[in-house]
């Protein structure tokens, strides 16, 4: 008689591509218009309000340009707990996935100890890939947790 396998075979690794979110860029563009207007609409003296509004507009435009020019990143999360996750081919020492509603946040620490983070908005992470990331993160967390033993 043939014995069934003890556990299921490991699933394929989770491969994600990060790119700047169009929703985030649109929100930054809107804020770059509203921030100077809110300064000008406040009770701040006009001698201070105009320079502050100009600085707010310049800073918002700089943030918008910086976010739009960020290079795409490739994240690979293997399902085996012993294998290291990698970002753009570089191994990561620590990887943590957090969720805030439909937003996914990935924080990591590389082999040199530098920390980094990425955020996936709903327009950059379709539901099927979101589920794949959630399952890969849960599998990694379960496999890296110490075994539970009764006292």
VMD Tcl script that draws the C-alpha trace (Angstrom):
set ca {
  {0.00 0.00 0.00}
  {1.27 3.48 -0.88}
  {1.78 5.82 2.10}
  {0.57 9.41 1.70}
  {3.19 12.12 2.05}
  {3.67 13.43 5.57}
  {3.52 17.06 4.53}
  {2.61 18.92 1.41}
  {5.38 19.89 -0.99}
  {6.72 23.43 -0.58}
  {5.02 26.04 -2.68}
  {6.74 28.37 -5.08}
  {8.45 31.47 -3.69}
  {6.57 34.76 -3.65}
  {7.98 37.17 -6.26}
  {6.82 40.78 -6.07}
  {7.73 43.84 -8.05}
  {7.45 47.19 -6.32}
  {6.90 50.37 -8.28}
  {5.75 53.87 -7.31}
  {2.01 54.01 -6.77}
  {-0.02 56.26 -9.05}
  {-2.47 56.76 -6.18}
  {0.33 58.01 -3.94}
  {1.63 60.28 -6.69}
  {-1.86 61.72 -7.18}
  {-2.22 62.31 -3.43}
  {1.16 64.06 -3.31}
  {0.21 66.20 -6.30}
  {-3.03 67.21 -4.58}
  {-1.19 68.01 -1.35}
  {1.37 70.06 -3.27}
  {-1.49 72.33 -4.36}
  {-3.43 72.34 -1.09}
  {-0.49 72.95 1.27}
  {0.37 76.43 -0.04}
  {-3.32 77.32 -0.22}
  {-3.84 76.29 3.40}
  {-0.90 78.45 4.48}
  {-2.26 81.43 2.55}
  {-5.75 80.83 3.99}
  {-4.47 80.84 7.56}
  {-4.17 83.85 9.87}
  {-0.42 83.94 9.38}
  {0.87 87.43 8.53}
  {1.16 87.85 4.77}
  {4.85 88.72 5.05}
  {5.47 85.20 6.42}
  {2.68 83.36 4.59}
  {3.91 83.93 1.03}
  {7.47 82.64 1.64}
  {6.10 79.72 3.68}
  {3.64 78.87 0.90}
  {6.42 78.99 -1.68}
  {8.60 76.72 0.46}
  {5.70 74.29 0.97}
  {5.06 74.16 -2.78}
  {8.75 73.60 -3.56}
  {9.11 70.89 -0.93}
  {5.94 69.12 -2.10}
  {7.14 69.26 -5.72}
  {10.52 67.82 -4.63}
  {8.79 64.97 -2.75}
  {6.55 64.25 -5.74}
  {9.50 64.13 -8.13}
  {11.57 61.97 -5.77}
  {8.75 59.45 -5.34}
  {7.99 59.32 -9.06}
  {11.64 58.65 -9.94}
  {12.14 55.75 -7.52}
  {13.37 52.67 -9.31}
  {11.27 49.48 -9.36}
  {12.37 46.84 -6.85}
  {12.09 43.03 -6.98}
  {11.34 41.18 -3.74}
  {11.67 37.40 -3.45}
  {10.26 35.63 -0.39}
  {11.05 31.90 -0.31}
  {8.53 29.76 1.51}
  {11.15 27.75 3.38}
  {11.99 29.44 6.68}
  {15.72 28.77 6.39}
  {16.17 30.49 3.04}
  {16.81 34.22 3.13}
  {14.49 36.62 1.39}
  {16.13 38.90 -1.15}
  {15.56 42.35 -2.57}
  {17.04 43.04 -6.00}
  {19.19 39.91 -5.59}
  {20.67 41.03 -2.24}
  {19.90 38.76 0.74}
  {17.97 40.23 3.65}
  {18.79 39.36 7.25}
  {15.37 40.32 8.64}
  {12.05 40.68 6.82}
  {8.72 41.76 8.30}
  {5.39 42.22 6.52}
  {2.69 44.41 8.09}
  {-0.82 45.18 6.85}
  {-2.94 48.29 7.29}
  {-6.16 47.49 5.48}
  {-5.33 47.07 1.77}
  {-1.82 48.53 2.21}
  {1.13 46.17 2.61}
  {4.30 47.38 4.33}
  {7.54 45.42 4.09}
  {10.39 46.31 6.44}
  {13.79 44.69 6.28}
  {17.34 44.80 7.50}
  {20.05 43.73 5.07}
  {23.29 41.86 5.83}
  {25.09 45.17 6.52}
  {22.47 46.18 9.09}
  {20.83 48.90 6.97}
  {17.07 49.14 7.36}
  {14.61 49.75 4.55}
  {10.90 49.73 3.86}
  {8.48 49.60 0.96}
  {4.72 50.13 0.81}
  {2.40 48.52 -1.71}
  {-0.78 50.45 -2.45}
  {-3.86 48.71 -3.92}
  {-3.04 49.95 -7.42}
  {0.37 48.23 -7.32}
  {-0.68 45.03 -5.55}
  {-3.62 43.17 -7.15}
  {-5.77 40.96 -4.89}
  {-4.21 37.67 -6.08}
  {-0.67 38.92 -5.43}
  {-1.79 40.43 -2.10}
  {-3.02 36.99 -1.05}
  {0.22 35.39 -2.22}
  {2.23 37.88 -0.12}
  {0.01 37.32 2.91}
  {0.41 33.53 2.64}
  {4.19 33.76 2.13}
  {4.56 36.07 5.13}
  {2.46 33.77 7.32}
  {4.46 30.71 6.20}
  {7.74 32.48 6.99}
  {6.49 33.62 10.39}
  {5.29 30.11 11.24}
  {8.51 28.43 10.12}
  {10.79 30.92 11.91}
  {8.90 30.75 15.23}
  {10.46 28.56 17.90}
  {8.70 25.21 18.37}
  {6.05 25.18 21.08}
  {6.62 22.74 23.90}
  {4.64 22.00 27.01}
  {6.37 23.01 30.26}
}
mol new
graphics top color blue
foreach p $ca { graphics top sphere $p radius 0.5 }
foreach p [lrange $ca 0 end-1] q [lrange $ca 1 end] { graphics top cylinder $p $q radius 0.2 }
display resetview
